[in-house]
Amino acid sequence: MTRPPPAPAATRRDLALDLVSPLPPVRTGIADYTIDLLPELAKLCDVRLVRVDGQEVSAEIALRWKTVSMEAAGEGGRVPFYQMGNNLHHERILELALARPGIVTLHDLFLHHLLVERTLARGEIEPYREWLAFDHGIGGAAVAEPPRWGAYGSACLFALPCNARLARSQRGILVHSRWAREQLLEEAPDVDVRVVPMPMPVEPAPDRARSVEARRRWSIPEAAPVLGSFGFQTPIKRTDVVIAALARHALRDVHLLVVGPVARELDLEAAAREHGVADRVHVTGFLEREVLAGAMAAADLCVNLRYPTAGETSASLLRLLAMGIPTLVSEYAQFVDLPRDCAARVPLGDGEVEAIAATVRALLDDRGALATLGERGRDHVRREHDPAHAARRIVEACRELAHNPPGTPRAAAPRPPTTLTWGRLEGELQVEGAEPPWPEGTLRRLVLRARNSGRARWLAGDRGDGGVTFEVRLVTEDGGEGAERDLLAGRPWPALPVDLEPGDEATIELLVRRPLGGARLRIEPHVLGVAGASALHGPVWEREL
């Protein structure tokens, strides 16, 4: 692909940006991103760095680049250019962006975690409720009620993005994937959103000597196949699922190297002990860049899974691809933007552990296919994420967005609540085909009709948290002591196929074989991440066969 030439020198100073971002030594991927982008950005426009209040800036950066205080951001017609993430490193950046609108790069599409940290984590409930109501209307206000009484769940963190107020106030928004753009426009369709590449230089292929040294450091046999997981380890990275896959017979010789800080709610060593693979799981914690390069070199194949997602484009994934390291990703969300030939994919849901084990084994057993996967990933980064190319795209977008007037934040239009936020599941269930006589041993095709008779929209089952699925149980007495056994235990629960508006009806087909002797067929809707219908004043269908 032929790249456009650099902007002529006469036009390089027609755009003046004040770049507002965490900077090293702050340990965030966005700080590293900013420093990687800066040299190329400075070739194309007038850019200066804005020091974030309360954050240190390394002496090397302060000497090399012009820096100013936050009070000076946007002065003299300059355009503030904000780098926004989903943690407290970005609290002051969020506040400044609302006060002095400019152009925002949303590295994390969802900002709900940041909102929680700056409100609920400090015991401030009303600002949390006000923000949710402003961005998400009635449903958002409903989510904010349980914390008043000491109750709080994590389901809403990945269902309500809390980004509309910020996005609508700016001249424009930059994101790093088409998926992120589509998601943002669902919440704020009037925002000017541009997709730009995340810059990532192609790096030298892993050095074999470094690989040997790294394996010795963590007591990994030199000939053992190694999986690598890199970056901040949180539950959404699904490292615990990879550990479960490691316990499968197909991966009995494989080691897992986990590199990066580990969230306090995640105990990977305990998970490894539980699955009997503690001797093959090596958790290193944070590593400095030089040691990190060796750890990456030690990996034959890396995993970079996600569910749920805050919409971020993974810098750690691009860095692995840039080094030519073959990588496995989830078939989900922003990963669908990746060409299929540059990263292996595994589906979410039932069978994920088995899919990981089978895919990893197949790749490790075919070193030619493994090498080809790594080469194609590296070619993709070289072609689409070259820093000079990315900087040109970013400057082109900023030059156009800079002419937009700041937006006018407005509260979300009232929208009906959904099963994620509503505390009830009013509805009706009917089942056709279960009528007597139903001979023992006969297989029947049943039709389940679910009708939403409440005020909240029932979300489709594939939406994750808040989605509606149906637990189908066929219970018999097992043995002579009155103990019950569910003959359908372990089967996937049928999912509501579409969102169901109040008053609407959906049908689901079920195949059920009547067992010998007496049995009880029971169907109960469940709201994923919330509760079953019996706890939500919802319908349950039951019949003795």
LUMMIFI-656760 format. One record per residue (C-alpha): x, y, z; residue in three letters. Coordinates in steps of 0.1 Angstrom, whole numbers, plus 5000, padded with zeros to 4 digits. Each point is the difference from the previous one (the first is absolute). Layout:
// LUMMIFI-656760
XYZALA ...
//
This chain:
// LUMMIFI-656760
500050005000MET 501450344990THR 500050265028ARG 499350364994PRO 503250225002PRO 500650215031PRO 498350345002ALA 501950294983PRO 502150205024ALA 497850314995ALA 496949825014THR 501649835029ARG 499350285025ARG 496450074991ASP 498949765027LEU 501050075036ALA 499349725025LEU 500350005037ASP 500449625008LEU 498549915034VAL 501049655011SER 501649815029PRO 503849984993LEU 502849785011PRO 500949915027PRO 496249955005VAL 499549624993ARG 497250004975THR 499849884964GLY 498750344990ILE 503150175014ALA 502149774978ASP 497750064970TYR 500450385004THR 503849995000ILE 500149754970ASP 497750244980LEU 501650335010LEU 503050014976PRO 497949934970GLU 497350245010LEU 502550275006ALA 501249974963LYS 496550094988LEU 498650265023CYS 500950245029ASP 499649785031VAL 500850065036ARG 499549785031LEU 497750095028VAL 501049885035ARG 497249835018VAL 499550145035ASP 501449775027GLY 501949784975GLN 503849984997GLU 501750064966VAL 503449844994SER 502950234997ALA 500949864966GLU 496550094986ILE 500050345016ALA 503450084985LEU 499149884965ARG 496450134996TRP 498450345008LYS 497649955030THR 497450235015VAL 497649985029SER 496449914997MET 499050365005GLU 501750094967ALA 498249734979ALA 498150144971GLY 501350355003GLU 500650224969GLY 497749804978GLY 501949675005ARG 497949685000VAL 500049785031PRO 500749644989PHE 499049765028TYR 501049645005GLN 497249845020MET 500249675019GLY 497749825025ASN 502050055033ASN 500850275025LEU 503250104981HIS 497450184977HIS 497850165026GLU 501550354996ARG 500149964963ILE 496349924999LEU 499350315021GLU 502150234978LEU 498449854968ALA 496550095013LEU 501250355009ALA 502050064968ARG 498749794972PRO 502349884973GLY 500749674983ILE 500049685020VAL 501649674992THR 497849745018LEU 502549725007HIS 497349835021ASP 496650044986LEU 498449935034PHE 500750255028LEU 497849845027HIS 503049875021HIS 501450355001LEU 496650145011LEU 499749745028VAL 503550095012GLU 499350375002ARG 496649975016THR 498949675017LEU 503549915011ALA 500150335019ARG 496549955015GLY 498450254976GLU 496849854987ILE 498150304986GLU 502750104974PRO 499949644988TYR 496350004997ARG 499950334982GLU 502649904975TRP 498349674992LEU 496650174997ALA 501550264977PHE 501749754977ASP 497549715002HIS 496750145010GLY 497549795021ILE 502149694998GLY 503150185012GLY 498250155029ALA 498749655010ALA 503649865000VAL 501050275025ALA 497349905026GLU 501549685015PRO 503250175012PRO 497950225022ARG 499349695021TRP 503549854998GLY 499349774971ALA 502150014968TYR 500749774971GLY 502550014972SER 497649914971ALA 499250374993CYS 503750094995LEU 500049844966PHE 496450084991ALA 499950375006LEU 503050184984PRO 499550345017CYS 501850184971ASN 497250204984ALA 500450325021ARG 503750024992LEU 499649914963ALA 497250254994ARG 501950285015SER 503149974977GLN 500850124965ARG 500549644991GLY 501049655011ILE 502849774988LEU 499749625005VAL 502249714989HIS 497549764985SER 496950004979ARG 498249805027TRP 500750275025ALA 498750274976ARG 496749814995GLU 499549945037GLN 500650375008LEU 497650124973LEU 497349785015GLU 500350215032GLU 500750344984ALA 499049994963PRO 500750384996ASP 503749985009VAL 502750034973ASP 502049685005VAL 503149904979ARG 501949675000VAL 503850035001VAL 502749735003PRO 501849955033MET 503750064993PRO 502249705005MET 503549964986PRO 501149664987VAL 502649865023GLU 502849754995PRO 498949645002ALA 500649835034PRO 503649925007ASP 500649635007ARG 502650075026ALA 497650225019ARG 497449724999SER 502449765016VAL 501050255027GLU 496350085007ALA 499149635003ARG 502849955025ARG 498950305020ARG 496649855006TRP 501149635001SER 498249914967ILE 501649694982PRO 501850124969GLU 498049764977ALA 496650065016ALA 497350184979PRO 499250335016VAL 496850214999LEU 500350375009GLY 497550245014SER 501250365002PHE 498550325015GLY 498050105031PHE 498349685011GLN 496350055007THR 497149764999PRO 499050124965ILE 503449884987LYS 498749645006ARG 503449875012THR 498149785025ASP 498349834970VAL 503449944984VAL 501249845032ILE 496949774999ALA 501049914964ALA 503549925012LEU 498549725021ALA 498749824968ARG 502049704990HIS 500850154966ALA 502150275017LEU 501649795027ARG 503550114990ASP 499250374995VAL 501250285024HIS 498350345004LEU 502050315006LEU 497850285015VAL 501750344998VAL 498550325015GLY 498450145031PRO 497249785013VAL 496750165012ALA 499349945037ARG 496849814993GLU 501949744979LEU 502049725016ASP 501649824971LEU 502349795022GLU 496949875018ALA 498349924967ALA 503149814989ALA 500149805032ARG 496349924996GLU 500549864965HIS 503149815010GLY 502450204977VAL 501850225025ALA 503449874989ASP 499350124964ARG 498650355008VAL 502650275005HIS 498750355012VAL 502750264998THR 498250335008GLY 501150334984PHE 503249984980LEU 502350284988GLU 500150034962ARG 503449824996GLU 498949705020VAL 496650014983LEU 501649954966ALA 501649685012GLY 496749875014ALA 498350074967MET 502849814982ALA 499449705022ALA 496449964988ALA 499349774971ASP 496450124998LEU 498250285019CYS 496450045012VAL 498250335000ASN 496449925009LEU 497250235010ARG 496549985015TYR 498350225008PRO 501850314985THR 500450375006ALA 500550044963GLY 503850055002GLU 502449924972THR 502749795017SER 503450154997ALA 501549685015SER 498449814972LEU 501450234973LEU 503449985016ARG 499949624998LEU 498950014964LEU 502750254992ALA 502749765013MET 498649724979GLY 498749805030ILE 497049794991PRO 497050095020THR 496649875010LEU 497050245004VAL 496349985009SER 497450004972GLU 498550315014TYR 499550384999ALA 503050204988GLN 501949694991PHE 497749954970VAL 501950294983ASP 503149794998LEU 500649814967PRO 499349635006ARG 503449894987ASP 502150205025CYS 498649865033ALA 498449685010ALA 496550035015ARG 498049805025VAL 496350045008PRO 498550115033LEU 497449805019GLY 499549635005ASP 503049814988GLY 502550295003GLU 502449805021VAL 499949714976GLU 500450244970ALA 503150165016ILE 501649665007ALA 499349874965ALA 501250324982THR 503150035021VAL 500949634994ARG 499450024963ALA 502250314996LEU 502849865022LEU 500149684980ASP 500250184967ASP 503050235003ARG 499750114964GLY 496550125005ALA 501150175033LEU 502850184982ALA 497750114972THR 497550145025LEU 502750205017GLY 501350144966GLU 496550104989ARG 499450185033GLY 503350194996ARG 499150094964ASP 496750145012HIS 501650225026VAL 502650124975ARG 497350084975ARG 497350165022GLU 501750125032HIS 503250154989ASP 500550315023PRO 500650244971ALA 496949884982HIS 497950015032ALA 501250355008ALA 499050134966ARG 496549855004ARG 499750155035ILE 501150354988VAL 497749984970GLU 497149925023ALA 500950275026CYS 500550264973ARG 496449944988GLU 498549965035LEU 501750325012ALA 497650204979HIS 496949865018ASN 498550205028PRO 500049845035PRO 496949795005GLY 497150065024THR 499649735026PRO 496449905005ARG 498349745021ALA 499049674983ALA 496549984987ALA 497849795022PRO 500449644990ARG 498249695014PRO 502049815026PRO 501549654991THR 500349675018THR 503550115010LEU 498750295021THR 496449925008TRP 499349805032GLY 497149804986ARG 499449764971LEU 496350024994GLU 498949764973GLY 498149694990GLU 501349654988LEU 498049754980GLN 501249664987VAL 498449824971GLU 500649634995GLY 500349885036ALA 496449905003GLU 499049645009PRO 500249744989PRO 503750014996TRP 501349644998PRO 503249915019GLU 503250014980GLY 498450224973THR 501950314987LEU 497950314995ARG 500650344985ARG 498550255024LEU 499350374992VAL 500750245029LEU 498250334996ARG 501350295022ALA 498050325002ARG 501350325016ASN 497150155020SER 502150245020GLY 501650354996ARG 503649894993ALA 501449884967ARG 501349645003TRP 503549984985LEU 501049724977ALA 502049735016GLY 503150064979ASP 500450355015ARG 501849865030GLY 499050165034ASP 496450104999GLY 499249754973GLY 497149755005VAL 500649624998THR 497749715010PHE 501049735025GLU 498249684989VAL 500049725026ARG 498649654997LEU 500049865035VAL 499549635010THR 500549815032GLU 503449834998ASP 500049675020GLY 497849895028GLY 500850275026GLU 498150294984GLY 503150184987ALA 499450214969GLU 502050014968ARG 499850264972ASP 500349804967LEU 500850334981LEU 502850125023ALA 502950124980GLY 498150094969ARG 500350364988PRO 497150225010TRP 498050124970PRO 500450374996ALA 497350264991LEU 500850064963PRO 499150374998VAL 499450305022ASP 496449985012LEU 498150335004GLU 497150035024PRO 497049834985GLY 502149794975ASP 500349624999GLU 502849764989ALA 500149634993THR 502749745007ILE 500049644990GLU 501149735025LEU 500749634994LEU 499149795031VAL 499849635004ARG 497649885027ARG 501849755023PRO 498749685014LEU 497850055030GLY 498950335015GLY 501750324993ALA 499550385005ARG 500850254972LEU 500950355013ARG 500950314980ILE 501350315017GLU 501350324983PRO 503350145013HIS 501550344996VAL 503749954996LEU 502150175026GLY 496850085020VAL 497749725012ALA 497449754990GLY 496450084993ALA 498949855034SER 502050275017ALA 498850284976LEU 496249945004HIS 500249844966GLY 498249704983PRO 500949645005VAL 498449714980TRP 499749665016GLU 498249674992ARG 500049645013GLU 500449764972LEU 
//
